[in-house]
Amino acid sequence: MENRESVIVVTGASSGIGNACATLLAKKGKRVYGTCRSPASYSRKADEFFEMLPMDLCDESSIVKAAERILGAEGRVDSLVCCAGSGLVGSIEAVGIEEAQALMDVNFFGTLRTIKAFLPAMREARKGRIIILGSVEGIVAAPYQGIFSACEHALEGLAASLRIEASAFGIEIGLLELGSFRTAFGQKRRMISSGPGSDPYSAGFESAISVLARDEAMGLDPLDAARIIQSMLAARRLPPREMLCRFGRRYLVHARRVLSPRAFEKRLKRYYGLK
């Protein structure tokens, strides 16, 4: 169980869920270090309650530098919360390989690099907790978010395997699968470089993205996710998996598990308004 002196690292802490999480944990008396790619680029102070450090998920040296600074100052890291990530929309046929690789480099390999930077210290201490923020798209692949869904499926596999490997050293791994939230994530989400207008899948794309925009407009508050994370860290044992999303997404997850593949695809197409 986390105590008042717990040292917690939160990635993606400049805004959205990462910022809400770092702020809440700091207000609860934890020693929190937040990270983001460029802290100096934010006009408002995002780290009023915690210390913010520069860390680029695509730059291993910057991750190692941040880890060394935190471990040098504190001697340990009790918990790591991986919130940082990005989005990409567009058809799989039209997406560029470099675009797909770039997203995977941030969402999957960036998370992997971060975990590897802090895992040895946790292993030596024979304790530690790691929470990976995933998405329900890691269970139900969303149309026109194929590359993003692939990243989330990869995180599911990473968390499941690491949970078994790290348990031998007293390290607990948890996965938080999220739905849509009212954050700037949607605004920052990139569109494939070819653009939907030149894509033969444009009609389906427009329908699916309108549903995505609707879900995000009606999404949960980032503080809801922060409270779940705080609750997971405060538990006697870290829950291996939690889910936080609106009924529509939760229904799709349930349908994926109980319906036949053909019947489920019909439900999924209906949800996104696809013929």
N, C-alpha and C positions, 0 to 999 in steps of 0.2 A: 504494500500500500504506500502511496506517495505521502511524504511528510512535508512539513513547512519548508525544509531546507532542500527539497528536491531541485535538481538542475535539469531543465527541460529545453530542448532545442526544437524550434518550429520553423520549417522552411516555408517560403512563400508568404512571409509575414507582413508584407507591405500593404496588403488590402484583402478584402473578401474574407473567406473562412479562416485563412492563416492568420490574418490580423486579429480577427475576433477571438480565435483560440489563444494566441499569445497574450492578448490583453486580458482575457478572462483568467487564465492561469496565473498571470502576474498579480492580478487583483486578489487571487486566492492565496497569495503569499509565496508562490514558487519563484525560483531564480530562473528567469526565462531569457533565452537568447533567440531572437528572431533573425532570419536571413532573407535576403532578396538580392536580385542581380545588381541593382544600382540604388542604394539607399539615398544618395545625394540627389537623385532625379525627382524626388517627391517634394512638392512645395509645402504640403502640410506635414506635420510631424506624425509619422505612423507609429513611432515607437515611444510614445509618451510613458508607458508603464514598463517597458523592457528594453534591453540593449539590442540594437540592430547591427548586423554584420553583413558585409558584402559576400555573396556567394552565387556563382553562376553554375547552374546544374550541368552545363555543357563543357565546363572547364574544370577538369579534375584537380588541377593545382590550386584553384581558388577554394574548392571544397576542402581539400587537405589543409590549406592555410587556416580556414575558419575553424576546422576541427581542432587543429593544434592550438589555436588561440584559446578556445573554450576549455579544452582539457588542461592546458597550461595554467589557466586562471583558476579553474575549479577542481582539477584533479580527477574529475569523473563527469559522466553524463548519465543521468538516471533514465531519462526518456527522450525519444526522438519521435517527432510527429511530422510526417512527410506530407505537406499540403500543396507544395508547388506543382504546377502543371499548366498545360495549354490545350487549346482546341483547334480543330480543323474540320471544315465541312466541304462536301463536294462528292461527286460520284467516284467510285473506285477506278473506273476506266479512265477518267479525265485527270485524276490526281497525278502529279509528277513524283517520280521515285525520290527525288531529292527532298520534296515537301514531306513525303511520308517518313523518310529517314530522319528529317529534322524534328518532326513531332515525336517519333520514337526516342530520339536522343534526349529530349527534354523529359517526357512523361515516364518512360521506362528506364532508360539508361541513367538519366539524371537521378532518379530515385535510387537505383542500384548503386551508383557512385557514392551517394550520400550515406546510405546504409553501410557500405564497406568502409567508409572513413571513420565511423563511430563504433562499429561492431567489435573490433579488436579490444578496445578499452572495456566494453561491456563484458566481453568474454573473460578477460583477465579479472574483472571484478566479480564475475560469476553472478551477475544480475543486470537487469536492464529491461526496458520496454520500448517497443517500436510499434507505432501506429502508422499504417499506410492508408492514405485517403484514396479510395478507388471510386467507382461509379457503378450504377446499376447497368450501364452499358457493358460492363464486364461480365454480366450474366445474360442480358438481352441486347444483342448487337443491333444498333439503330441504323436504319437506312440513311445513306448520305452522311454518315459519320463512321464509315467503315474503318478508317485508319485510327481514329480516336478509340473506337470500340476494340480494335486489335491491341492497342496499348493497354486498355483496361483489362482485357483478358490476360495479357502478359503479367500484369501486376497481381491478378488473382493467383496465377501459378507461382509467382515469386513468393508471395506471402505464405501460401500453403506449404511449399517446400521448406522455406526458411524457418517456419514455425517448428517443424520437426527437427531440423538440424540444430537450431539454436537452443532448443529446450534442454539439451544435454548440459548446457552451461548456465542454466537459470535465467535465460533470456526469453521473454514472452513477446509474441508477435500478434498484432491485431489488425484487422482490415475493416475499414468503415466505408460501406458502399452508399454513395449519395445519389440523390435525384437532382432536380433543378433547384437553384437558389437565386435569390435576388442579389446578384453581385455583378461586377463588371466583367466576369468571365465571358459572358455571351458577347459583349461589345468588343472584347479583345480577341475573340475566336477568329482565326484566319480562314479565308475562303481560298479554295484552290486557285492557282494563278491563271488558269484558262478562263475562269469566270463562268457562271451558269448560262449566260446567253449563248455561248459557243458550244455548249454541251447538249447532246441529244437527249440527255436525261433531265433537261431543265424543268419540265412540267412536274415530275415527281419530286425534284429538288425543292421547288418552290412550295409545294404542299407540305413536305416533311419539315422544312425549315420554319414555316409558319406555325406548325404545331409546336416545334421546339421553342420558338419565341413566345408563344402563348404559355407554355409550361414554365418558362423562366420568369415571365411577368407575374405569374401566380405562384412562384417558387417560395421556398422556405427562407427564413431569415438566417444569415450566417451565424448568429448567436445560438440558434438551435443546434447547429453542428458543433459549435464550441462547447456547449453544455454536454453533449453526448461524449465528446473527447475527454472532457474533465471527469465525467462519470466513469468512463472506461479506465482512466489512469488512477482514479480513487478506489476502484474495486480491489477486493482482496486478491483476485486473480484477473488478469487482463482477459476480457472476452475475446475469443478468436475472431468473431465476426459480428458486426452490427450493421443495420440498414436504416437509412433515414431518407424518406421520400414521400411525396404525395400519393394518394390512393391510386391514381391512374398508373403510375410507374410500378407501384407495389403489385397491382393487379397483373401487369404484364409479367413480372417475375414469377408470380404464382402460376399464371397460365402456362408459362414456359416449362414448368415442372410437371404439370398434370395433363396437358393436352398432347395430342400426337403432333409431330413436327408440321404436318400439313395444316391441321386445324389451328395451330399456334400462328403460323405464318399468315393465315387469313385474318386472325385477330390483330396481328401486328400491322398489317397493311391497312386495316380499317382504322386503327388508332392514328396512323399517320396520313390518312386520307388518300391512300394509293390504290390504283386500280389493279 
